[in-house]
Amino acid sequence: MNTPKPPAQRKASWLRTIQAVLWSFVGLRKNSEYQQDIEKLNPFHIIGVAIGAALLFVLGLIALVNWVVVQPTGL
């Protein structure tokens, strides 16, 4: 009898996932690296890292604006 094979598990480190998400934020990516990411990275990990990175980016922008607005002008 032929037993069905389990789906291939995607195995990549969290560091590789973070790196892929950050490169996608910049928009610079080689097609070959993109294809490797599709094969190895877990989509749920990508979504989680992307949401976290976007949140950190927005909070960083808010902190920067608050810092600029609060600075005394010295005039």
Steps between C-alpha positions, in 0.01 A plus 500: 500500500606850435482719807467872440803704591455773760536853367855628502569703808647840448812543707672832526627695795327799652803707400446405135132593531584839651757561229251414224236732648744789538621461142138500384440826689791654309377352172835365383495128442655256256252266337711196591497596869126562481449149362712352781294688755176365352632146537646529850316765702180442693228745390372542858847599617526753217165655594595523868840655429351742247235621746764542771736688267221729377399572860859585596532723193183694584596535867845619393347766275270616781795522739703696242218749442449547873873554550516760220189686619612517865852627422545866603564731211743725686370817332 
